[in-house]
Amino acid sequence: MLDLLLITLTDKTPEPEDVKAGWTALIIFLLLAVAVAVLGFSLVKQLRKAQAAKDAGLYGDEPVDRAAEARARAEAEAAAERDERTPRPDDGADHRS
C-alpha cells in the first residue's frame, strides 16, 4: 500500500513538449463535425417538407396561396401608405395653449 502511494507521488508528469495530440482524436473530431453538418442539412430538408405539406393542407388546414398572401400584404401596405400621405381634416378644435 505504501509502495503504491510512493509510486504515485514520485511519478512525474510529462513535459508539454513531450505530449502531442493524436491522429485518432483529430479523426473523431472531424467525423463529429461532419455528422453535425449532415444532421443540420437533414433537419432543414425535413422542415421544408413539413412546411410544404402544411401549405398544401395535408394537416387539416386550409391550403395556402402564397401569391395571394403577397398581393394582399402589398395592397395593405399601399393602403397604409396612402392613409399616411392623405391629410386629415382637423376636428375644428383650437390646438393653441
N, C-alpha and C positions, 0 to 999 in steps of 0.2 A: 504494500500500500504506500509506504514511504517512497519506494522507488518510483512509482507512477507519479507521485507529486513532484519529485525531484526532476524527472524527465520533462514534465510539462513546464516547470519553472525554468529549466535550462534550455529548452528548445527555442531557438532564436527565430524570429520572423524573417522572411526573405527580404532582401533589399528591393526597392522599387524598380531598379534597372534589371533585376533578375526575374521579374514577373511580367508576363505579357498575356494579352487576351488571345484566346484560342480561336481557330477557324470554326470550330463547332458552334460556339456562341454566336459568331457572325452569321453563319448559315441559318441558325434558328431565328435570329432577329430578322433577317431578310425574309424568311418564309412567313413569319408572323405579319410583317408589313404587307406582303403580297396577299395573305389571307384577309387582312382588313380591307384592302383595296377591292378584292373580289366581292366580299360581303357588302361593301358600300355600293358597288355597281348593281349588285343583285337587288338591294333594297330600293334603289332608285327605279329600277325596272318594274318591280312589283308595285310600287306606289303609283307609277304611271298607268299600269294595267288596271289597278283598282279605281283610279280616278276616271279612266275611260269607261269602265263598267258602270260606275255611278252616273256619269254623264249620259250613258245610254239608257239608264233607267232600270238596270238589272237588279237593283236592291230595293225595288218598290217605290222609288222616287220618280218624279216626272222627268222625262228626257230633257236634257239641257241643250238649248240652242245658243252657242257661244256668240254667233254673229248677231243674233237678235239682242242679246245682252249688251254687246258692244255698241250697237246702234242706239239702244235705249239710254245707255250711260252717256254717249256723246250728245244725244238730244237733251238730256237733263243738264249736262254741263253747259251746253249752248244756251238753254233757257235761263240758267242761273247767271250766266254772264250777261245776257240781255237785261235781266232784272237789276243787276248791279249798275249797268250803264243808264237805265231809264230813270230820269229824275222823278222823284215822288212829289206829289203836291203837298204843300205844307198844310197842317191841320188848322191854320188860322191863328194859332196862339202866338203871342209875342214872346220870343225867347230871350229878350233882354232882361238883365237883372236890375 
